[in-house]
Amino acid sequence: MPVDQRTSEQLLAARADNIPRGILTAHPIVIDRAEGGYLWDKAGRRYLDFVGGIGVINVGHNHPRVVAAVQEQLKRVTHTAFQVAAYEPYIALAERLNKLVGKGAPYKSVFLTTGAEAVENAVKIARGYTNRPGIISFRGGFHGRTLLGVTLTGFAQPYKQNFGPFAGEIYHTAYPDSYRGVSSQDAIAALEEVFATEIAPDRVAAIIIEPVQGDGGFLEAPVAFMKALREITQRHGIVLIADEIQTGFGRTGKLFGFEHSGIQPDLVTVAKSLAGGFPISGVVGKAEIMDAPTPGGLGGTYGGNAVACAAALAVLDAFEQDGLVERAGVLGGKLSAALDALKAKHPDIGVVRGLGFMRALEFVTDAETKAPDADRAHQIMERARERGLLVIKCGVHRNIVRFLAPIVISDADLDEAMHILGEVLAGTEAAKAA
């Protein structure tokens, strides 16, 4: 198929005419090609990609291992549907993830297509295992755009809009946020209040948590909170689901975010960076729990597609053989130090937050009131793009700029990105003061 010769402007006009406005595109550019930590638009301009497909490209764009694995799999089989006939990449991927997540305990995996599908199936599995209806999630959490995913998601706009009524038996509670005065003890007390006033713990099938909230603002769950949550769920026979869709595969400086706390979840949802950009997700969990649904209760036509499974195996090879988890730790330290230095110079940065190479800046209008400044975050995002750096916003109030660069970027790439960000912060402050 010939390359589309239309300009970015022509393609963006076609986008407006043919694609619904509900699909928001953060940056008004059209990408032509990508490699490693870079994107090039139709005009040939290079961008440092600190979005990474919203945390999908941890191993970088067009990673050689992934490209080779996909090309080889395309010669063998692209699709049969695993419910019709099994194929080796699905089984091999399950074996490897079970060992990585289960750490020697009996674990099993089912593969799907999207993160929201993984979340929905984790809920089904937990309900099937416990024979209980209730699910508790956290304010500020994000778990997808399907009806159940939106219901679980802990903020209203833009996800809930007028899409209700929403799924039943879903309850929300507080997530720790030290910057805004919510301690681990406060969050545990809020959970106990839910048990006392909304749903008894013996009716709760699962609690689902992001070890670091993604779209909610890169809030990190303290180790003490994760340990307390694990104890509470075990005491009440509640399934603990770790949503690792954004935190997984090296992003936090460990392969999975839950590993920082030393706890072991019952179920783990994975997606995003699992396959280097190919659509696949999964639920990895304790065998006894995973086997609760009877035959036919799990599946999906495209779930665990053979090409995506081959790509995922190549991604795991990259992590295991190329030292990417260690590299994420190194980059995370450098990024954290650079952002801390910027915060010291710019009073509208309320806090630097995150874990490992998953970092963000929260912008506020006033250091005392900590009032969110969404306009400032948007301004930074726009001006950074003009200088060749792509970032996006997050947070309940959209006042946080997040950084999700591929783990394969060089120190020079990181330095360049921070130089651009520093110039943008200084330039926009000067313009505001003028």
C-alpha positions as a Markdown table, in Angstrom:
| # | Residue | x | y | z |
|---|---|---|---|---|
| 1 | Met | 0.0 | 0.0 | 0.0 |
| 2 | Pro | 1.5 | 3.4 | -1.0 |
| 3 | Val | 2.4 | 5.9 | 1.8 |
| 4 | Asp | -0.3 | 8.5 | 2.2 |
| 5 | Gln | 1.0 | 11.7 | 0.5 |
| 6 | Arg | -1.3 | 14.1 | 2.3 |
| 7 | Thr | 0.2 | 16.7 | 4.6 |
| 8 | Ser | -0.4 | 16.7 | 8.3 |
| 9 | Glu | -2.9 | 19.6 | 7.9 |
| 10 | Gln | -4.8 | 17.6 | 5.3 |
| 11 | Leu | -4.9 | 14.5 | 7.4 |
| 12 | Leu | -6.0 | 16.4 | 10.5 |
| 13 | Ala | -8.8 | 17.9 | 8.5 |
| 14 | Ala | -9.8 | 14.4 | 7.4 |
| 15 | Arg | -9.6 | 13.3 | 11.0 |
| 16 | Ala | -12.1 | 16.0 | 12.0 |
| 17 | Asp | -14.5 | 14.9 | 9.3 |
| 18 | Asn | -14.3 | 11.2 | 9.9 |
| 19 | Ile | -13.5 | 10.4 | 13.5 |
| 20 | Pro | -15.8 | 11.3 | 16.4 |
| 21 | Arg | -14.8 | 14.1 | 18.8 |
| 22 | Gly | -15.0 | 11.7 | 21.7 |
| 23 | Ile | -11.6 | 10.4 | 20.8 |
| 24 | Leu | -9.3 | 13.1 | 22.1 |
| 25 | Thr | -5.8 | 13.4 | 20.6 |
| 26 | Ala | -3.5 | 15.4 | 22.9 |
| 27 | His | -1.2 | 16.7 | 20.2 |
| 28 | Pro | -2.3 | 18.1 | 16.8 |
| 29 | Ile | 0.4 | 16.2 | 14.8 |
| 30 | Val | 0.4 | 13.1 | 12.6 |
| 31 | Ile | 3.2 | 10.6 | 13.2 |
| 32 | Asp | 5.0 | 9.1 | 10.2 |
| 33 | Arg | 7.5 | 6.8 | 11.8 |
| 34 | Ala | 9.1 | 5.9 | 15.1 |
| 35 | Glu | 12.3 | 4.4 | 16.5 |
| 36 | Gly | 13.5 | 3.9 | 20.1 |
| 37 | Gly | 12.6 | 7.0 | 22.0 |
| 38 | Tyr | 11.8 | 9.2 | 19.0 |
| 39 | Leu | 8.8 | 10.0 | 16.8 |
| 40 | Trp | 8.8 | 11.8 | 13.4 |
| 41 | Asp | 5.8 | 13.6 | 12.0 |
| 42 | Lys | 4.7 | 13.9 | 8.4 |
| 43 | Ala | 6.9 | 17.0 | 7.9 |
| 44 | Gly | 10.0 | 15.1 | 9.2 |
| 45 | Arg | 10.2 | 16.9 | 12.5 |
| 46 | Arg | 11.7 | 14.7 | 15.3 |
| 47 | Tyr | 10.1 | 14.6 | 18.8 |
| 48 | Leu | 11.5 | 13.2 | 22.0 |
| 49 | Asp | 8.7 | 10.8 | 23.0 |
| 50 | Phe | 8.1 | 11.1 | 26.8 |
| 51 | Val | 4.6 | 9.6 | 26.4 |
| 52 | Gly | 5.5 | 6.2 | 25.0 |
| 53 | Gly | 2.0 | 5.4 | 23.8 |
| 54 | Ile | 0.8 | 6.2 | 27.3 |
| 55 | Gly | 3.2 | 3.8 | 28.9 |
| 56 | Val | 3.0 | 1.2 | 26.1 |
| 57 | Ile | 6.5 | 1.5 | 24.6 |
| 58 | Asn | 8.7 | 0.7 | 27.6 |
| 59 | Val | 11.2 | -1.2 | 25.3 |
| 60 | Gly | 11.1 | 1.6 | 22.7 |
| 61 | His | 9.5 | 1.9 | 19.3 |
| 62 | Asn | 10.2 | -0.8 | 16.8 |
| 63 | His | 12.5 | -2.7 | 19.2 |
| 64 | Pro | 14.6 | -5.1 | 17.1 |
| 65 | Arg | 13.7 | -8.1 | 19.2 |
| 66 | Val | 10.0 | -7.4 | 18.8 |
| 67 | Val | 10.2 | -6.7 | 15.1 |
| 68 | Ala | 12.1 | -10.0 | 14.4 |
| 69 | Ala | 9.7 | -12.0 | 16.6 |
| 70 | Val | 6.6 | -10.6 | 14.8 |
| 71 | Gln | 8.1 | -11.1 | 11.4 |
| 72 | Glu | 8.8 | -14.8 | 12.2 |
| 73 | Gln | 5.4 | -15.4 | 13.7 |
| 74 | Leu | 3.7 | -13.8 | 10.6 |
| 75 | Lys | 5.2 | -16.6 | 8.5 |
| 76 | Arg | 3.6 | -19.3 | 10.8 |
| 77 | Val | 0.2 | -18.3 | 12.0 |
| 78 | Thr | -1.5 | -15.0 | 12.7 |
| 79 | His | -4.8 | -16.1 | 14.3 |
| 80 | Thr | -6.9 | -19.1 | 15.0 |
| 81 | Ala | -8.6 | -18.0 | 18.3 |
| 82 | Phe | -7.3 | -19.9 | 21.3 |
| 83 | Gln | -10.8 | -21.2 | 22.0 |
| 84 | Val | -10.6 | -23.1 | 18.7 |
| 85 | Ala | -7.1 | -24.4 | 18.7 |
| 86 | Ala | -4.1 | -23.8 | 21.0 |
| 87 | Tyr | -0.8 | -22.4 | 19.7 |
| 88 | Glu | 2.7 | -22.3 | 21.3 |
| 89 | Pro | 3.2 | -18.6 | 21.8 |
| 90 | Tyr | 0.1 | -18.3 | 24.1 |
| 91 | Ile | 1.2 | -21.3 | 26.2 |
| 92 | Ala | 4.9 | -20.1 | 26.4 |
| 93 | Leu | 3.9 | -16.6 | 27.4 |
| 94 | Ala | 1.6 | -18.0 | 30.2 |
| 95 | Glu | 4.5 | -20.1 | 31.5 |
| 96 | Arg | 6.9 | -17.2 | 31.7 |
| 97 | Leu | 4.5 | -14.7 | 33.2 |
| 98 | Asn | 3.3 | -17.3 | 35.8 |
| 99 | Lys | 6.9 | -17.7 | 36.9 |
| 100 | Leu | 7.6 | -13.9 | 37.0 |
| 101 | Val | 4.5 | -13.0 | 38.9 |
| 102 | Gly | 4.0 | -16.2 | 41.0 |
| 103 | Lys | 7.6 | -16.5 | 42.0 |
| 104 | Gly | 7.4 | -20.3 | 42.2 |
| 105 | Ala | 3.8 | -20.6 | 43.4 |
| 106 | Pro | 1.1 | -22.2 | 41.2 |
| 107 | Tyr | -0.2 | -19.4 | 38.9 |
| 108 | Lys | -2.2 | -19.3 | 35.7 |
| 109 | Ser | -2.7 | -16.7 | 33.0 |
| 110 | Val | -5.5 | -15.8 | 30.5 |
| 111 | Phe | -4.8 | -13.4 | 27.7 |
| 112 | Leu | -7.2 | -10.8 | 26.3 |
| 113 | Thr | -6.9 | -7.7 | 24.1 |
| 114 | Thr | -7.2 | -4.5 | 26.1 |
| 115 | Gly | -6.5 | -3.3 | 29.6 |
| 116 | Ala | -10.2 | -2.8 | 30.3 |
| 117 | Glu | -10.8 | -6.4 | 29.2 |
| 118 | Ala | -8.2 | -7.6 | 31.7 |
| 119 | Val | -9.8 | -5.6 | 34.5 |
| 120 | Glu | -13.3 | -6.9 | 33.7 |
| 121 | Asn | -12.1 | -10.5 | 33.6 |
| 122 | Ala | -10.2 | -10.1 | 36.9 |
| 123 | Val | -13.5 | -9.0 | 38.4 |
| 124 | Lys | -15.3 | -11.9 | 36.9 |
| 125 | Ile | -12.7 | -14.3 | 38.2 |
| 126 | Ala | -12.8 | -12.8 | 41.7 |
| 127 | Arg | -16.6 | -13.0 | 41.8 |
| 128 | Gly | -16.6 | -16.5 | 40.5 |
| 129 | Tyr | -14.1 | -17.6 | 43.2 |
| 130 | Thr | -15.7 | -15.9 | 46.2 |
| 131 | Asn | -19.3 | -16.0 | 45.1 |
| 132 | Arg | -19.6 | -12.4 | 46.4 |
| 133 | Pro | -20.7 | -9.3 | 44.4 |
| 134 | Gly | -18.9 | -6.3 | 45.8 |
| 135 | Ile | -15.8 | -4.7 | 44.3 |
| 136 | Ile | -13.9 | -1.8 | 46.0 |
| 137 | Ser | -11.7 | 0.5 | 44.0 |
| 138 | Phe | -10.0 | 3.8 | 44.8 |
| 139 | Arg | -10.8 | 7.5 | 44.1 |
| 140 | Gly | -8.4 | 8.7 | 41.4 |
| 141 | Gly | -7.9 | 5.2 | 40.0 |
| 142 | Phe | -8.3 | 4.5 | 36.3 |
| 143 | His | -9.4 | 1.0 | 35.1 |
| 144 | Gly | -10.7 | 1.5 | 31.6 |
| 145 | Arg | -13.4 | 3.0 | 29.4 |
| 146 | Thr | -15.8 | 0.0 | 29.2 |
| 147 | Leu | -19.0 | 0.3 | 31.4 |
| 148 | Leu | -17.4 | -1.7 | 34.3 |
| 149 | Gly | -14.1 | 0.0 | 33.7 |
| 150 | Val | -15.6 | 3.5 | 33.9 |
| 151 | Thr | -17.6 | 2.5 | 37.0 |
| 152 | Leu | -14.4 | 1.3 | 38.7 |
| 153 | Thr | -12.5 | 4.5 | 37.7 |
| 154 | Gly | -12.4 | 6.9 | 40.5 |
| 155 | Phe | -13.1 | 10.2 | 38.9 |
| 156 | Ala | -16.0 | 11.7 | 36.9 |
| 157 | Gln | -14.7 | 13.6 | 33.9 |
| 158 | Pro | -14.0 | 13.0 | 31.1 |
| 159 | Tyr | -14.8 | 9.3 | 31.6 |
| 160 | Lys | -18.2 | 9.1 | 33.1 |
| 161 | Gln | -20.0 | 12.0 | 31.3 |
| 162 | Asn | -23.6 | 11.0 | 30.8 |
| 163 | Phe | -22.9 | 7.3 | 30.1 |
| 164 | Gly | -24.8 | 5.8 | 33.1 |
| 165 | Pro | -26.4 | 4.0 | 34.7 |
| 166 | Phe | -23.2 | 2.3 | 35.7 |
| 167 | Ala | -22.4 | -1.2 | 36.9 |
| 168 | Gly | -23.7 | -2.1 | 40.3 |
| 169 | Glu | -21.9 | -3.2 | 43.5 |
| 170 | Ile | -18.9 | -1.0 | 43.0 |
| 171 | Tyr | -17.6 | 1.1 | 45.9 |
| 172 | His | -14.9 | 3.7 | 46.0 |
| 173 | Thr | -12.6 | 4.7 | 48.9 |
| 174 | Ala | -9.7 | 7.1 | 49.5 |
| 175 | Tyr | -6.2 | 6.5 | 48.1 |
| 176 | Pro | -3.2 | 7.8 | 50.2 |
| 177 | Asp | -2.0 | 11.3 | 49.1 |
| 178 | Ser | 0.6 | 12.8 | 51.5 |
| 179 | Tyr | 0.7 | 16.1 | 49.6 |
| 180 | Arg | -2.9 | 16.7 | 50.3 |
| 181 | Gly | -2.9 | 15.3 | 53.8 |
| 182 | Val | -4.3 | 11.7 | 53.3 |
| 183 | Ser | -2.1 | 9.3 | 55.1 |
| 184 | Ser | -2.0 | 5.5 | 54.9 |
| 185 | Gln | -3.8 | 5.5 | 58.2 |
| 186 | Asp | -6.5 | 7.8 | 56.9 |
| 187 | Ala | -7.0 | 5.6 | 53.8 |
| 188 | Ile | -7.3 | 2.5 | 55.9 |
| 189 | Ala | -9.8 | 4.2 | 58.1 |
| 190 | Ala | -11.8 | 5.2 | 55.0 |
| 191 | Leu | -11.8 | 1.6 | 53.9 |
| 192 | Glu | -13.1 | 0.5 | 57.3 |
| 193 | Glu | -15.8 | 3.1 | 57.0 |
| 194 | Val | -16.9 | 1.6 | 53.7 |
| 195 | Phe | -17.1 | -1.8 | 55.4 |
| 196 | Ala | -19.2 | -0.3 | 58.2 |
| 197 | Thr | -21.6 | 1.9 | 56.1 |
| 198 | Glu | -21.8 | 0.6 | 52.5 |
| 199 | Ile | -20.9 | -3.1 | 52.2 |
| 200 | Ala | -19.8 | -5.7 | 54.8 |
| 201 | Pro | -16.4 | -7.2 | 54.0 |
| 202 | Asp | -17.9 | -10.7 | 53.7 |
| 203 | Arg | -19.8 | -9.4 | 50.6 |
| 204 | Val | -16.7 | -8.0 | 49.0 |
| 205 | Ala | -15.2 | -10.1 | 46.2 |
| 206 | Ala | -12.2 | -8.0 | 45.5 |
| 207 | Ile | -10.3 | -4.8 | 46.1 |
| 208 | Ile | -8.5 | -3.5 | 43.0 |
| 209 | Ile | -5.5 | -1.1 | 43.3 |
| 210 | Glu | -2.9 | 0.5 | 41.1 |
| 211 | Pro | 0.4 | 0.4 | 43.0 |
| 212 | Val | 1.0 | 3.8 | 41.5 |
| 213 | Gln | -2.1 | 5.5 | 40.1 |
| 214 | Gly | -1.6 | 6.2 | 36.4 |
| 215 | Asp | -4.1 | 8.6 | 34.9 |
| 216 | Gly | -5.1 | 9.7 | 38.5 |
| 217 | Gly | -1.8 | 11.5 | 38.9 |
| 218 | Phe | 1.1 | 9.1 | 39.6 |
| 219 | Leu | 0.3 | 8.8 | 43.3 |
| 220 | Glu | 2.4 | 6.0 | 44.9 |
| 221 | Ala | 0.7 | 3.7 | 47.4 |
| 222 | Pro | 3.1 | 3.7 | 50.5 |
| 223 | Val | 4.5 | 0.3 | 51.5 |
| 224 | Ala | 2.7 | 0.4 | 54.8 |
| 225 | Phe | -0.6 | 0.9 | 53.0 |
| 226 | Met | 0.0 | -2.0 | 50.6 |
| 227 | Lys | 0.9 | -4.3 | 53.5 |
| 228 | Ala | -2.1 | -3.2 | 55.5 |
| 229 | Leu | -4.4 | -3.7 | 52.5 |
| 230 | Arg | -2.9 | -7.2 | 52.0 |
| 231 | Glu | -3.6 | -8.1 | 55.6 |
| 232 | Ile | -7.2 | -6.8 | 55.5 |
| 233 | Thr | -8.0 | -8.7 | 52.3 |
| 234 | Gln | -6.5 | -11.9 | 53.6 |
| 235 | Arg | -8.4 | -11.6 | 56.9 |
| 236 | His | -11.7 | -11.2 | 55.1 |
| 237 | Gly | -11.1 | -13.6 | 52.3 |
| 238 | Ile | -11.1 | -10.8 | 49.7 |
| 239 | Val | -9.2 | -11.1 | 46.4 |
| 240 | Leu | -6.5 | -8.5 | 46.0 |
| 241 | Ile | -6.1 | -7.4 | 42.4 |
| 242 | Ala | -3.0 | -5.4 | 41.5 |
| 243 | Asp | -3.7 | -3.3 | 38.4 |
| 244 | Glu | -0.2 | -3.3 | 36.8 |
| 245 | Ile | -1.4 | -2.1 | 33.4 |
| 246 | Gln | 0.6 | 1.1 | 33.5 |
| 247 | Thr | 3.1 | 0.2 | 36.3 |
| 248 | Gly | 4.1 | -3.1 | 34.9 |
| 249 | Phe | 7.2 | -4.1 | 32.9 |
| 250 | Gly | 10.0 | -2.0 | 34.4 |
| 251 | Arg | 8.2 | 1.3 | 34.6 |
| 252 | Thr | 8.7 | 1.8 | 38.4 |
| 253 | Gly | 12.2 | 0.4 | 38.6 |
| 254 | Lys | 11.0 | -3.2 | 39.2 |
| 255 | Leu | 9.3 | -5.5 | 36.8 |
| 256 | Phe | 6.0 | -4.9 | 38.6 |
| 257 | Gly | 5.0 | -2.1 | 40.9 |
| 258 | Phe | 3.7 | -4.4 | 43.7 |
| 259 | Glu | 7.2 | -5.8 | 44.2 |
| 260 | His | 8.3 | -2.6 | 45.9 |
| 261 | Ser | 6.0 | -3.4 | 48.9 |
| 262 | Gly | 7.0 | -7.1 | 49.2 |
| 263 | Ile | 3.4 | -8.2 | 49.1 |
| 264 | Gln | 1.9 | -10.9 | 46.8 |
| 265 | Pro | -1.4 | -10.0 | 45.1 |
| 266 | Asp | -4.0 | -12.7 | 44.2 |
| 267 | Leu | -4.5 | -11.5 | 40.7 |
| 268 | Val | -2.5 | -9.1 | 38.5 |
| 269 | Thr | -3.8 | -7.4 | 35.4 |
| 270 | Val | -1.2 | -6.6 | 32.7 |
| 271 | Ala | -1.4 | -4.9 | 29.3 |
| 272 | Lys | 0.3 | -1.8 | 27.8 |
| 273 | Ser | 4.0 | -2.5 | 27.6 |
| 274 | Leu | 3.6 | -6.3 | 27.7 |
| 275 | Ala | 4.0 | -6.6 | 23.9 |
| 276 | Gly | 5.9 | -3.5 | 22.7 |
| 277 | Gly | 2.8 | -1.9 | 21.1 |
| 278 | Phe | 0.9 | -4.9 | 20.0 |
| 279 | Pro | -2.6 | -5.3 | 21.5 |
| 280 | Ile | -2.6 | -7.9 | 24.3 |
| 281 | Ser | -3.6 | -7.9 | 27.9 |
| 282 | Gly | -3.9 | -10.6 | 30.6 |
| 283 | Val | -4.8 | -11.7 | 34.1 |
| 284 | Val | -2.1 | -13.6 | 35.9 |
| 285 | Gly | -3.2 | -15.1 | 39.2 |
| 286 | Lys | -3.1 | -17.8 | 41.8 |
| 287 | Ala | -4.2 | -21.1 | 40.1 |
| 288 | Glu | -6.9 | -21.9 | 42.6 |
| 289 | Ile | -8.6 | -18.5 | 41.9 |
| 290 | Met | -8.0 | -18.5 | 38.2 |
| 291 | Asp | -9.7 | -21.9 | 37.9 |
| 292 | Ala | -12.9 | -20.7 | 39.5 |
| 293 | Pro | -14.7 | -19.9 | 36.2 |
| 294 | Thr | -15.9 | -23.1 | 34.5 |
| 295 | Pro | -15.1 | -23.9 | 30.8 |
| 296 | Gly | -16.4 | -21.2 | 28.5 |
| 297 | Gly | -16.5 | -18.5 | 31.1 |
| 298 | Leu | -13.3 | -16.8 | 29.9 |
| 299 | Gly | -12.0 | -15.9 | 26.5 |
| 300 | Gly | -12.4 | -13.6 | 23.5 |
| 301 | Thr | -11.9 | -13.9 | 19.8 |
| 302 | Tyr | -8.7 | -12.0 | 19.6 |
| 303 | Gly | -7.5 | -12.6 | 23.1 |
| 304 | Gly | -3.9 | -13.8 | 23.2 |
| 305 | Asn | -3.4 | -13.3 | 19.4 |
| 306 | Ala | -0.4 | -15.4 | 18.2 |
| 307 | Val | 1.5 | -12.3 | 16.8 |
| 308 | Ala | 0.9 | -10.3 | 20.0 |
| 309 | Cys | 2.1 | -13.3 | 22.1 |
| 310 | Ala | 5.3 | -13.6 | 20.0 |
| 311 | Ala | 5.9 | -9.8 | 20.5 |
| 312 | Ala | 5.3 | -10.2 | 24.3 |
| 313 | Leu | 7.8 | -13.0 | 24.5 |
| 314 | Ala | 10.4 | -10.8 | 22.8 |
| 315 | Val | 9.6 | -8.0 | 25.2 |
| 316 | Leu | 10.3 | -10.4 | 28.1 |
| 317 | Asp | 13.6 | -11.4 | 26.4 |
| 318 | Ala | 14.6 | -7.8 | 26.3 |
| 319 | Phe | 13.9 | -7.3 | 30.0 |
| 320 | Glu | 15.7 | -10.4 | 31.0 |
| 321 | Gln | 18.7 | -10.1 | 28.7 |
| 322 | Asp | 19.2 | -6.4 | 28.2 |
| 323 | Gly | 19.1 | -5.2 | 31.8 |
| 324 | Leu | 16.1 | -2.9 | 31.2 |
| 325 | Val | 14.7 | -3.1 | 34.8 |
| 326 | Glu | 18.1 | -1.9 | 36.1 |
| 327 | Arg | 18.2 | 0.8 | 33.4 |
| 328 | Ala | 14.8 | 2.0 | 34.5 |
| 329 | Gly | 16.1 | 2.4 | 38.0 |
| 330 | Val | 19.0 | 4.4 | 36.9 |
| 331 | Leu | 16.9 | 6.6 | 34.6 |
| 332 | Gly | 14.3 | 7.0 | 37.4 |
| 333 | Gly | 17.0 | 8.4 | 39.7 |
| 334 | Lys | 18.2 | 10.9 | 37.1 |
| 335 | Leu | 14.7 | 12.0 | 36.2 |
| 336 | Ser | 13.7 | 12.4 | 39.8 |
| 337 | Ala | 16.8 | 14.6 | 40.5 |
| 338 | Ala | 16.2 | 16.7 | 37.5 |
| 339 | Leu | 12.5 | 17.3 | 38.3 |
| 340 | Asp | 13.4 | 18.1 | 42.0 |
| 341 | Ala | 15.9 | 20.7 | 40.7 |
| 342 | Leu | 13.1 | 22.3 | 38.5 |
| 343 | Lys | 10.7 | 22.3 | 41.5 |
| 344 | Ala | 13.3 | 24.3 | 43.5 |
| 345 | Lys | 13.2 | 27.0 | 40.9 |
| 346 | His | 9.5 | 27.1 | 40.0 |
| 347 | Pro | 7.0 | 27.7 | 42.9 |
| 348 | Asp | 4.0 | 26.6 | 40.7 |
| 349 | Ile | 5.3 | 23.1 | 40.9 |
| 350 | Gly | 3.6 | 21.8 | 44.0 |
| 351 | Val | 5.2 | 18.4 | 44.2 |
| 352 | Val | 7.3 | 15.9 | 42.2 |
| 353 | Arg | 5.6 | 12.5 | 42.4 |
| 354 | Gly | 5.9 | 9.0 | 41.2 |
| 355 | Leu | 8.2 | 5.9 | 41.5 |
| 356 | Gly | 11.1 | 4.8 | 39.4 |
| 357 | Phe | 10.9 | 6.0 | 35.8 |
| 358 | Met | 7.2 | 6.9 | 36.3 |
| 359 | Arg | 7.4 | 10.5 | 37.4 |
| 360 | Ala | 5.2 | 13.6 | 37.2 |
| 361 | Leu | 4.9 | 17.3 | 38.1 |
| 362 | Glu | 1.8 | 18.7 | 39.8 |
| 363 | Phe | 1.1 | 22.3 | 39.1 |
| 364 | Val | -0.8 | 24.5 | 41.6 |
| 365 | Thr | -1.8 | 28.2 | 41.6 |
| 366 | Asp | -0.7 | 28.7 | 45.2 |
| 367 | Ala | 1.7 | 26.7 | 47.4 |
| 368 | Glu | -0.5 | 27.2 | 50.5 |
| 369 | Thr | -3.9 | 26.3 | 49.1 |
| 370 | Lys | -2.5 | 23.8 | 46.6 |
| 371 | Ala | -5.3 | 24.8 | 44.2 |
| 372 | Pro | -4.9 | 22.7 | 41.0 |
| 373 | Asp | -3.7 | 24.7 | 37.9 |
| 374 | Ala | -4.9 | 22.7 | 34.9 |
| 375 | Asp | -4.2 | 25.7 | 32.6 |
| 376 | Arg | -0.6 | 25.7 | 33.5 |
| 377 | Ala | -0.1 | 22.0 | 32.9 |
| 378 | His | -1.8 | 22.4 | 29.5 |
| 379 | Gln | 0.5 | 25.3 | 28.6 |
| 380 | Ile | 3.6 | 23.3 | 29.5 |
| 381 | Met | 2.4 | 20.4 | 27.4 |
| 382 | Glu | 1.8 | 22.7 | 24.4 |
| 383 | Arg | 5.0 | 24.7 | 24.7 |
| 384 | Ala | 7.1 | 21.5 | 25.1 |
| 385 | Arg | 5.7 | 20.1 | 21.9 |
| 386 | Glu | 6.7 | 23.3 | 20.0 |
| 387 | Arg | 10.3 | 22.6 | 21.2 |
| 388 | Gly | 10.2 | 18.9 | 20.2 |
| 389 | Leu | 9.2 | 17.2 | 23.5 |
| 390 | Leu | 6.0 | 15.3 | 23.8 |
| 391 | Val | 4.4 | 14.9 | 27.2 |
| 392 | Ile | 0.7 | 14.6 | 28.3 |
| 393 | Lys | -1.4 | 15.5 | 31.4 |
| 394 | Cys | -3.1 | 13.4 | 34.0 |
| 395 | Gly | -4.7 | 13.8 | 37.4 |
| 396 | Val | -8.3 | 14.2 | 38.5 |
| 397 | His | -8.0 | 17.9 | 37.8 |
| 398 | Arg | -5.7 | 17.5 | 34.8 |
| 399 | Asn | -3.1 | 19.7 | 36.5 |
| 400 | Ile | -0.3 | 17.1 | 36.4 |
| 401 | Val | 2.3 | 16.6 | 33.6 |
| 402 | Arg | 3.5 | 13.0 | 33.4 |
| 403 | Phe | 6.6 | 11.4 | 31.9 |
| 404 | Leu | 6.5 | 7.9 | 30.4 |
| 405 | Ala | 9.6 | 7.8 | 28.1 |
| 406 | Pro | 10.8 | 4.5 | 26.8 |
| 407 | Ile | 13.3 | 2.8 | 29.1 |
| 408 | Val | 15.8 | 2.6 | 26.2 |
| 409 | Ile | 16.4 | 6.3 | 25.9 |
| 410 | Ser | 20.0 | 7.6 | 26.4 |
| 411 | Asp | 21.2 | 9.9 | 29.2 |
| 412 | Ala | 21.6 | 12.5 | 26.5 |
| 413 | Asp | 18.0 | 12.2 | 25.5 |
| 414 | Leu | 16.9 | 12.6 | 29.1 |
| 415 | Asp | 19.2 | 15.7 | 29.5 |
| 416 | Glu | 17.8 | 17.2 | 26.3 |
| 417 | Ala | 14.2 | 16.7 | 27.5 |
| 418 | Met | 14.9 | 18.3 | 30.9 |
| 419 | His | 16.7 | 21.2 | 29.2 |
| 420 | Ile | 13.6 | 21.8 | 27.0 |
| 421 | Leu | 11.3 | 21.5 | 30.0 |
| 422 | Gly | 13.4 | 24.0 | 32.0 |
| 423 | Glu | 13.3 | 26.5 | 29.1 |
| 424 | Val | 9.6 | 26.0 | 28.8 |
| 425 | Leu | 9.0 | 26.6 | 32.5 |
| 426 | Ala | 11.2 | 29.7 | 32.6 |
| 427 | Gly | 9.8 | 31.1 | 29.3 |
| 428 | Thr | 6.1 | 30.7 | 30.3 |
| 429 | Glu | 6.8 | 32.2 | 33.7 |
| 430 | Ala | 8.4 | 35.2 | 32.2 |
| 431 | Ala | 5.6 | 35.7 | 29.7 |
| 432 | Lys | 3.1 | 35.5 | 32.6 |
| 433 | Ala | 4.9 | 38.1 | 34.6 |
| 434 | Ala | 5.3 | 40.5 | 31.7 |
